[in-house]
Amino acid sequence: MKTTLDLPSDLVQEIKLRAANEGRTLKDVAADLLRSALAPSSKSNSLHASVVSKNLPMIKALSTPTQSTASLTDQEFCNCVKQAELDLEVDRYEEAFGHQHVDRTQH
């Protein structure tokens, strides 16, 4: 059956990455994720329903700038934030694709 869903772009990206890593289609991965989310729990005890999953994401802290952010110009602060976001994005893709980027220095 064909249907259209309006999903957050970050969620679609994660599903696409999983599909690429597993060598499967986006449709098949999405269907399996929906099936597993809708499957009845094997635990019938309501106490178990309130337990939080232990598969929590790792949260990385942004690196501390070498100088106080109070002394940065607006442009320097924006550049610092952009670099931190870029570093996090590179880490995320390296983890998703199972390899490390060779040169992470700026030229």
N, C-alpha and C positions, 0 to 999 in steps of 0.2 A: 504494500500500500504506500502511496506517495503522499507526503504531507510537508508543509512548510512550517518551520519553527524559527522564531527570532531569538537567537541565543547570544549571550555576551561573547565578544570576539576572543577574549582570553580563554574562555572555556573551549571554543572551537579550535583554537591553536593547540591547546593541550590534547584534545582528541586527535587532531591531525598528527601531532608528534608521536603519540602512542601508536597510531595506525602505521606511520612510517617506520617506527622502531620494530614493530611486529610484522611488517610486510603484509599488512591487511588493508582493506578499503575502509574509508571513513564511515561508510554506511554500516559495515559489519561491526566495527568497534563501537559505534554509537548504539547499535541494537543490543550488543552484549552488555554494555554499561547500563542501559535502561532495564534490561531483563534482570540483571543482578540487583539493581536498586529496588525493583518491584517484587522480587522473590520474597515469599514469606520467610520470616526468620525461623531458624531451627530451634531457637530458644522460645518457649512459650511463656516463661516466667516474666512478668512485667518488670521485675527488678532488673533483669538483664537488659531490657529495652532502654533504660536510662544510662547505661554504661557508655562512655565515650570511646570511640575507636582509638587504638594505640598507634595507628598509622598517621601520625601528625607530620606535617611538612617541616623541613628544617628552615629556620629563619636565620638569615645571616645579617649581622649588624653592619651598617655602613662604616667604612674605615674613617677614622678621625682625621680631619684635615691637619696639615702640619702647622697651620696658624689658626688663631681664634677666628671663628666665623664672624665675630663682631667687627673685625678689622678688614674683612673682605669687601671689595666693591660689589655692586649688584652683579656685574658680569663675571667676576671671579667666583662668586657664590653659585651662580647658574652653571658655570663650567664645572665646578666641583660636584654639583648634583648630577649633571649630565654624565660625568665620568663614573660616578658611583653607580648610576643606573645602567650604564654600558657594561661595567664590570659584572654586575648582577645578571644581566642578560646573557653575557658570554658564559658565565658559570652555569646558567640554566640550560643553554644549548649544549655545552660540553657534557653535562650530566645526561641530557636526553639522548645524545648521539654516542655517548660512551668514549669520547676522545677529548684530548686537551688541545686547545689552540696553541700554536707554537710560540708566537711572538705577541705578547700582550703589552708591549711598551709603545708609547706614542712617539711618532717621529716628527 
